[in-house]
Amino acid sequence: MLPTTEPHLLSDIYPHIMNGQAWPRAPEIYEWTRCVAAEGAGLINHIPASHVLMTGVMEFCLVAGITSLIVETHPKLVDLLISTGWEVTKLSLPSVLGQELIMPIQAKPSLCGLMQHHRLYSIEASTLSLEPELRNPLRPEVTLGHLPFLARARVRPTHKNNEAYLADREVSSC
């Protein structure tokens, strides 16, 4: 992830896909440039690595105070993000880049979205393994910590009573 207050792909490489429109830029807005699980990454405790990765990105944003991400992606991924709890705003119409469609979007993480990821993918705890000295990218004087309602860095298969487990941790407005 790259801060939007510094050079990043949308500002320096692909500004033309915005068709002359401005893009979100602020210290708490980052650009999500890559999100790919290695081919053959397989399962982490019976959960596809790509699902754990997507959940981890949302969790990291919430832990760090990143309010939204800008992403240049294929329109298919836009639908996936929406279906998994991200609040997505399309910043411009799709463009053709090389031989592929690409669309700039803004994706906002939320606690409700994170809980939706946990329900969809049967993830019961934090997906992050945070070193004690890891600094917050937005506030370097502060170390990062886990969300208080998630158990520390372990991903397990479906809990016997997954809905009750997550309901205990859910925000009532989700």
C-alpha positions in Angstrom: 0.0 0.0 0.0 1.2 3.5 -0.9 0.2 6.8 0.8 -1.8 9.0 -1.6 0.1 12.1 -0.3 3.2 10.8 -2.1 3.7 9.6 -5.7 1.6 6.4 -6.4 0.3 4.6 -9.4 -2.9 6.6 -10.0 -1.1 9.9 -9.6 2.1 9.2 -11.6 1.5 6.2 -13.9 -2.3 6.0 -14.6 -3.8 9.5 -14.1 -5.4 9.2 -17.6 -7.8 6.6 -16.3 -9.5 9.3 -14.2 -10.5 11.1 -17.4 -9.5 14.5 -15.9 -11.2 14.0 -12.6 -9.5 14.3 -9.2 -8.9 11.3 -7.0 -9.1 11.1 -3.2 -5.8 12.1 -1.5 -5.2 12.4 2.2 -2.9 11.0 4.9 -5.4 8.4 5.9 -6.1 7.3 2.3 -3.7 4.8 0.7 -3.5 3.2 -2.7 -3.8 -0.6 -2.7 -1.5 -1.6 -5.5 -1.2 -5.4 -5.2 -3.2 -8.2 -3.7 -2.4 -11.6 -5.0 -2.0 -14.9 -3.2 0.9 -16.9 -4.7 -0.2 -19.5 -7.2 -0.6 -22.7 -5.4 -0.8 -20.9 -2.0 -3.5 -23.3 -1.1 -5.3 -23.3 2.2 -4.6 -21.8 5.6 -6.5 -23.9 8.1 -9.0 -25.0 5.3 -9.5 -21.4 4.1 -8.2 -20.2 0.7 -5.1 -18.0 1.2 -6.7 -15.3 -1.1 -9.7 -15.0 1.4 -7.3 -14.6 4.3 -5.3 -12.0 2.4 -8.4 -9.9 1.5 -9.6 -10.1 5.1 -6.2 -9.1 6.3 -6.1 -6.0 4.2 -9.4 -4.8 5.6 -8.3 -5.7 9.2 -5.0 -3.8 8.7 -6.8 -0.7 7.4 -9.0 -0.7 10.5 -6.0 -1.3 12.9 -3.9 1.4 11.3 -6.7 4.0 10.8 -6.6 3.9 7.0 -10.1 5.2 6.1 -10.1 4.2 2.5 -8.0 2.7 -0.3 -7.9 3.7 -3.9 -7.5 0.8 -6.3 -7.0 0.5 -10.0 -8.6 -2.9 -10.9 -10.6 -5.0 -13.2 -14.4 -4.4 -12.9 -14.9 -8.0 -11.8 -12.9 -7.3 -8.6 -15.2 -4.3 -7.9 -18.1 -6.7 -7.6 -16.2 -9.0 -5.4 -15.2 -6.2 -3.0 -18.8 -5.0 -2.8 -20.1 -8.6 -2.1 -17.5 -9.0 0.7 -18.4 -5.9 2.6 -16.3 -3.1 1.2 -18.1 0.2 0.6 -17.0 1.0 -3.0 -17.2 4.2 -5.0 -16.4 4.1 -8.7 -14.1 7.1 -9.4 -14.4 6.9 -13.2 -15.7 4.7 -16.0 -13.6 1.6 -17.0 -10.8 2.2 -19.4 -8.8 -0.2 -21.6 -5.2 -0.5 -20.5 -3.2 -2.7 -22.7 -5.7 -5.4 -23.4 -7.5 -5.3 -20.1 -10.3 -3.3 -18.5 -9.3 -1.2 -15.5 -11.4 0.9 -13.2 -10.3 3.3 -10.5 -12.3 2.9 -7.3 -12.3 4.0 -3.7 -12.9 1.2 -1.2 -13.7 1.9 2.5 -13.2 -0.7 5.2 -15.6 -1.0 8.1 -16.1 -3.2 11.2 -19.3 -4.5 9.6 -17.3 -5.4 6.4 -14.7 -7.1 8.5 -17.3 -9.2 10.3 -18.8 -10.0 6.9 -15.4 -11.3 5.8 -15.2 -13.4 9.0 -18.7 -14.9 8.4 -18.2 -15.5 4.6 -14.8 -17.2 5.1 -15.3 -18.8 8.5 -12.4 -16.8 10.0 -12.6 -16.7 13.8 -9.7 -14.5 14.8 -7.2 -11.9 13.6 -5.5 -12.5 10.3 -2.6 -10.3 11.4 0.6 -11.2 13.1 1.8 -7.9 14.4 5.3 -7.6 15.8 5.3 -5.6 19.1 7.5 -2.8 17.7 5.5 -2.4 14.4 4.8 1.3 13.9 1.6 2.7 12.7 2.1 4.2 9.2 -0.2 7.1 10.0 1.2 7.8 13.5 4.8 6.5 13.7 5.0 7.4 17.4 2.4 4.7 18.0 2.8 0.9 17.6 0.1 -1.1 15.9 -2.2 -3.3 18.0 -4.9 -5.8 17.3 -8.6 -5.0 17.3 -9.7 -5.7 20.8 -12.6 -8.1 19.9 -10.5 -10.4 17.7 -8.3 -13.2 19.2 -4.6 -12.8 18.2 -3.3 -14.1 14.9 -4.8 -17.5 14.3 -7.1 -18.7 11.6 -9.0 -21.8 12.2 -11.7 -23.8 10.4 -15.4 -23.0 11.0 -16.3 -22.8 14.7 -19.0 -25.2 15.7 -21.3 -22.2 16.5 -19.8 -19.6 14.1 -22.9 -17.3 14.0 -23.0 -17.1 17.8 -19.2 -16.6 18.0 -19.3 -13.7 15.6 -22.5 -12.2 17.0 -20.6 -11.8 20.3 -18.0 -9.7 18.5 -20.3 -7.8 16.1 -21.2 -4.2 16.0 -24.9 -4.0 16.6 -25.5 -1.9 13.4 -24.0 -4.4 11.0 
